[in-house]
Amino acid sequence: METIVLKFGGTSVGSTDRISAVAKLIQQASKEAFPVVVVSAMAGETNRLIELAESFGSEPNKREFDALISTGEKVSASLVAIALNQLGLKAKSLTAAQIGMKTTAQFSKAKILEMDNEIIFKTIADGYIPVVTGFQGITATGDITTMGRGGSDTTAVAIAASIKSKRCDIYTDVDGIYTTDPRIVPDAKKLDAICIEEMLELSGQGAKVIQIRAVEFANKYKVLVRILSSFEPGSGTLILQEENGMEDAVIRGIASQTDQTKFTLHGVVDTPGIASGILSPVSDAGIEVDVIVQNVSVSNKTDFTFTVATTDRSEVETVLKEKMVGISYDELIIDEEIGKVSLVGVGMRSHAGIASTAFKALADAGINIQMISTSEIKITIVIAQTQLEKAVRILHKAFNLGD
């Protein structure tokens, strides 16, 4: 049985007209393979539910919060199934719990542990198109969990991996992956294909077209993923497992983020184990740290700086002040006015001078670099938030990505 997973985001199912259009896309896909559909909540619905929850206080009970915001996808799944039935296609909405999508008990940040693909296969065998709620799962004790923004992408790729689908198509409001955000650089180019290593780096550094955990799933289980638009026809962008034929492009794309906060512990007494002493409590709280810089020690004191997502700012501050043991420092400096721009490309492996070209372009534009982090195929630069869009445009031009 050959299957294809189709995931539709919030804008794709944002109205009854859009849901009717989605039903026709599913009907078309059914000519290629047996479709399995995953849906997000209708555009704006999750935000509405969050506002309802927070009307009783800024920190609602985590279990009940997830139970509430998971309801948006149930509405979408039922409506899509109704629309498909109206087209003469038998369809059945299924919650993630009904397909045994087991997750960890970390509310709002749950991770998938396993699922029962036999329910999906039986639904198809019975002649129905399964329409599954994305973004959510269920714990071993029966509590509903959610997976964070973009979690429906992860649901879709996980299902595709479990049932060994020929492809997972992620339908959204953009027609593919671009060299950078077209809202910042109007001449950004759509890519026909991108290798999964590059997509992992771009997703991890702010490209919001697909959730990074979905890319990680695709990488681990070798799922072929395509990003395309539900609003207009087109072939989209394929996320390929191999980089063959992609060596010519030194830089594949540029990602940027503004929702970042920089923490600097100034005047840390320089003793063995300070990095572990600072970051271990942060990691134990389930918070991801990105760029890390430790300065050279002067008079046995150093500065230790790292960045996190701004949503984790208050929790990190609490951890540093209350749970960090044996670390002495003069001052904690917190800066939310930063931006992060990342150059990504497998071509960096075989081309020298990428960093110097980037740094010179920024220097010529009067943009000061605060932090730098590199990997084999990525250079991440932290700068003032007010200069972020300018930096993206400068770097896009410096590497001729619009040509």
Number of C-alpha atoms within 10 A of each C-alpha: 10 12 21 22 28 25 27 28 23 24 19 24 26 18 15 14 11 18 24 19 18 22 23 15 14 21 18 12 17 16 9 11 16 22 24 29 27 31 30 32 28 23 16 12 18 20 13 13 17 16 13 14 19 14 11 9 10 10 10 14 12 13 16 15 21 24 15 18 25 26 17 24 26 21 17 28 29 20 20 28 25 19 21 23 16 13 13 9 18 17 24 20 23 22 23 26 21 16 21 19 23 25 25 18 21 15 23 20 17 22 23 19 15 16 20 17 17 13 15 22 16 12 17 20 12 10 13 21 25 27 29 33 32 32 28 34 32 24 20 13 8 11 17 26 32 29 26 17 14 20 23 30 31 27 29 29 32 26 26 28 22 16 20 20 21 16 20 29 25 26 27 21 17 16 21 23 27 24 22 26 22 12 9 14 18 11 18 22 18 17 17 15 18 23 19 22 20 22 25 21 24 27 20 19 22 20 23 17 23 24 20 23 21 23 25 20 20 24 20 11 15 17 25 20 25 22 25 23 21 22 16 10 9 11 13 21 22 22 25 21 17 11 16 8 7 15 16 12 14 21 23 26 28 28 23 26 20 21 16 21 20 23 20 19 21 17 19 21 19 20 14 8 10 18 16 12 16 19 20 15 18 23 14 10 13 12 18 13 15 15 17 18 15 15 10 12 14 11 9 11 18 19 21 22 20 17 24 21 18 16 12 17 20 9 14 23 15 12 18 19 11 10 15 17 12 12 16 16 16 12 12 17 11 15 14 18 14 20 23 28 24 25 31 27 26 22 20 22 13 10 12 11 8 16 16 10 14 19 16 14 18 19 12 10 13 11 17 15 13 12 17 17 14 13 11 11 19 25 20 22 22 24 21 18 19 12 16 21 18 16 25 23 18 18 21 23 16 15 19 10 20 15 9
